[in-house]
Amino acid sequence: MMTKYIFGKLKRRERQSSRRGQTLVEYALILAFISVVAILVLQQLGGEVTKVFETIRGKLQEARTGSTT
């Protein structure tokens, strides 16, 4: 009787740890997907951000050369 109880507890614990491992893998896959999407979005926006900073730099240089002359 006691051995059935112990084996029952071990089987339940094994099922629970199996679910935890499955959940961990699911979270890791979701995190990987989000990371890939974020990288792709940043690559697409990178060119636009560069253009904005180049425009700002150009305006600052114009302002600096305009004020010294």
C-alpha positions in Angstrom: 0.0 0.0 0.0 2.8 2.4 0.9 4.7 1.6 -2.3 1.6 2.4 -4.4 1.4 5.8 -2.6 5.1 6.5 -3.2 5.0 5.5 -6.9 1.8 7.5 -7.4 3.5 10.6 -6.0 6.6 10.0 -8.2 4.5 9.7 -11.3 2.6 12.9 -10.6 5.8 14.7 -9.9 7.2 13.4 -13.2 4.2 14.6 -15.1 4.4 18.1 -13.5 8.1 18.4 -14.3 7.4 17.4 -17.9 4.8 20.1 -18.1 7.2 22.7 -16.7 9.9 21.7 -19.2 7.3 22.0 -22.0 6.3 25.5 -20.7 9.9 26.6 -20.6 10.5 25.5 -24.2 7.3 27.4 -25.2 8.5 30.5 -23.5 11.9 30.2 -25.1 10.4 29.9 -28.6 8.2 32.9 -28.0 11.2 34.9 -26.8 13.2 33.8 -29.8 10.4 34.9 -32.1 10.0 38.3 -30.5 13.8 38.8 -30.7 13.8 38.0 -34.4 10.9 40.3 -35.1 12.6 43.1 -33.1 15.8 42.7 -35.0 14.0 42.9 -38.3 12.1 45.9 -37.3 15.2 47.7 -36.1 17.0 46.9 -39.3 14.2 48.4 -41.3 14.0 51.5 -39.1 17.8 51.8 -38.9 18.0 53.5 -42.3 15.3 56.0 -41.4 16.9 56.8 -38.1 20.3 57.3 -39.8 18.6 59.8 -42.3 17.1 61.7 -39.4 20.5 62.0 -37.6 22.2 63.0 -40.8 19.6 65.8 -41.3 20.1 67.0 -37.8 23.9 67.0 -38.2 23.6 68.9 -41.4 21.3 71.5 -39.8 23.7 71.9 -36.9 26.7 72.4 -39.2 24.7 75.0 -41.2 23.9 76.8 -37.9 27.5 76.7 -36.7 28.9 78.0 -40.0 26.2 80.6 -40.3 26.9 82.0 -36.9 30.7 82.3 -37.3 30.6 84.1 -40.6 
